[in-house]
């Protein structure tokens, strides 16, 4: 499925919800979406922190990012060290057990944020 999506050269928004068959290996294909400005991932429980980090490192043009109810809790937040300079909107499920260091790390990586929502 994801391999077919990347053939849409003008695609600028992708939303994946409850995709139980989407894994980290599928995310590599999304990096080919050079016009992608908005990414919405919710309840994709087979994605790992490493997979999301790898995906985001290949999408520096992202402007809006939503990451909701992903497995791993604070583990993936603590590893969120990707710089997204163009990101202006972030909607994130922030685990209650995430520490201040993790929050500071995310904020440094996204210094141009205009909208921040914690779900």
C-alpha positions as CSV (number, residue, x, y, z in Angstrom):
1,X,0.0,0.0,0.0
2,X,2.6,2.6,1.0
3,X,4.8,1.8,-2.0
4,X,1.8,2.7,-4.2
5,X,1.2,6.0,-2.3
6,X,4.6,7.3,-3.2
7,X,3.8,7.2,-6.9
8,X,1.5,10.2,-6.3
9,X,4.0,12.9,-7.0
10,X,1.9,15.8,-5.9
11,X,0.7,14.3,-2.6
12,X,1.1,16.8,0.2
13,X,-0.9,15.2,3.1
14,X,-0.9,11.6,4.4
15,X,-3.0,10.3,7.3
16,X,-2.7,6.8,8.6
17,X,-5.0,5.7,11.4
18,X,-5.3,2.1,12.9
19,X,-2.9,0.8,10.3
20,X,-2.0,-2.5,11.9
21,X,0.0,-3.7,8.9
22,X,2.2,-0.6,8.6
23,X,5.7,-1.2,10.0
24,X,9.0,0.6,10.0
25,X,10.0,-0.9,6.7
26,X,7.0,0.7,5.0
27,X,7.9,4.1,6.4
28,X,11.0,4.2,4.3
29,X,8.9,4.5,1.2
30,X,7.2,7.7,2.5
31,X,10.5,9.5,2.5
32,X,10.1,9.6,-1.3
33,X,7.1,11.9,-0.9
34,X,9.1,15.1,-1.5
35,X,5.9,17.4,-1.5
36,X,4.6,16.0,1.8
37,X,3.8,18.9,4.1
38,X,1.4,17.2,6.6
39,X,1.8,13.8,8.2
40,X,-0.8,12.3,10.5
41,X,-0.1,9.0,12.3
42,X,-2.5,7.6,14.9
43,X,-2.7,4.1,16.5
44,X,-0.2,2.6,14.1
45,X,1.0,0.2,16.8
46,X,3.8,-1.6,14.9
47,X,5.8,1.6,14.3
48,X,8.8,2.1,16.6
49,X,10.7,5.1,17.8
50,X,13.5,4.3,15.4
51,X,11.2,4.0,12.4
52,X,9.5,7.3,13.1
53,X,12.8,9.0,13.6
54,X,14.2,7.6,10.4
55,X,11.0,8.7,8.5
56,X,11.1,12.2,9.9
57,X,14.8,12.6,9.2
58,X,14.0,12.1,5.5
59,X,11.1,14.6,5.5
60,X,12.7,18.0,6.4
61,X,10.0,19.8,4.4
62,X,7.2,18.8,6.9
63,X,5.1,21.7,8.2
64,X,2.4,19.8,10.2
65,X,2.9,16.6,12.2
66,X,0.5,14.6,14.3
67,X,1.7,11.6,16.3
68,X,-1.1,10.1,18.4
69,X,-1.4,7.0,20.5
70,X,1.7,5.3,19.2
71,X,3.3,2.4,21.1
72,X,6.4,3.0,23.1
73,X,5.2,5.8,25.3
74,X,8.1,8.0,26.5
75,X,10.7,5.8,24.8
76,X,10.1,7.3,21.3
77,X,9.7,10.8,22.7
78,X,13.1,10.5,24.4
79,X,14.7,9.6,21.1
80,X,13.1,12.4,19.2
81,X,16.2,14.2,18.0
82,X,15.2,15.0,14.4
83,X,15.4,18.7,13.4
84,X,12.4,19.8,11.5
85,X,13.1,23.5,10.8
86,X,9.9,24.1,8.7
87,X,7.5,22.5,11.2
88,X,4.9,25.0,12.4
89,X,2.3,22.6,13.9
90,X,2.8,19.7,16.2
91,X,0.0,17.6,17.7
92,X,1.4,14.9,19.9
93,X,0.3,12.3,22.5
94,X,2.8,13.3,25.2
95,X,3.2,10.4,27.7
96,X,2.7,11.4,31.3
97,X,6.0,9.8,32.2
98,X,8.0,11.7,29.7
99,X,10.7,13.7,31.4
100,X,11.7,17.4,31.0
101,X,14.8,16.4,29.0
102,X,12.6,14.8,26.4
103,X,10.3,17.8,26.1
104,X,13.3,20.2,25.8
105,X,14.8,18.0,23.1
106,X,11.7,18.1,21.0
107,X,11.4,21.9,21.4
108,X,15.0,22.5,20.3
109,X,14.4,20.3,17.2
110,X,11.3,22.4,16.3
111,X,12.2,26.0,17.0
112,X,9.7,27.5,14.5
113,X,6.6,25.9,16.0
114,X,3.5,28.1,15.9
115,X,1.0,25.5,17.2
116,X,1.6,22.9,19.9
117,X,-1.1,20.5,21.1
118,X,-0.6,17.8,23.7
119,X,-3.3,15.1,23.4
